[in-house]
Amino acid sequence: MLDGILNPFKVLSPIPQGIASIKFLRRSNPKGPVAVFGSDYVNDRTATAGITPPKLLSFEGLWGSGEEYAYEVLNFADGKRNTQQIRDAVSAEYGPIPLDLVIEYLRTLEKIGVVEQLK
């Protein structure tokens, strides 16, 4: 039934083995949400750094949009959950989202200093 339309259960690009097990931890600064009251920390920092804004921010899910997904992805980046677990938790709240969008968003947050990848 989903043939011919976007299937949210499919990843948009191949995910290398092991990447779903990567864990990220939110750094202590900046505090609070990264998008609030018209201010968007991620878009401001990516523009300044010459980084492409993550596709997650424009994603439209079944029960949420990019901002809601982004908020929860960052909340779940606690160093305990891996990227697959983060994707699954966010999907349970707002509807399915491809794993590669979650990984791209976390990698962008890492580049602008919001999260760090745990070794």
Steps between C-alpha positions, in 0.01 A plus 500: 500500500789736563656431161528822304488727807758572765531204732603638842623155605771499231826679556584767246854374454692190609605502865850357556519203738541606862396862454162431662684410821677836537412690816494877539495707818366851523758747626418726794492811277291630339225431751134465411341438162696596191191641324265726692294814437625553147865455597665193350846422640564220248411700187693803628814292570486293182469815288796659680711184465403447135333167582184388324203504739389148590207354306331398825399863558276495192368147551122457526393191690163351581449689827781752508726720295874554491516722807324243719719218371814709553397591855452136597811372321703742708314400818580134437870569433584403858802276444293193587293460184660425165384662177266210418337524844465877463338455159263236638397715799437808286310289245274371777407858590466674165494227238771317305813684398794364301806420709729692267317827579556444873868421444548802273338725761718364783814536284403863430445562871844349560662735247348808666590381852160404641567126538804276505538149372592249768783260426 
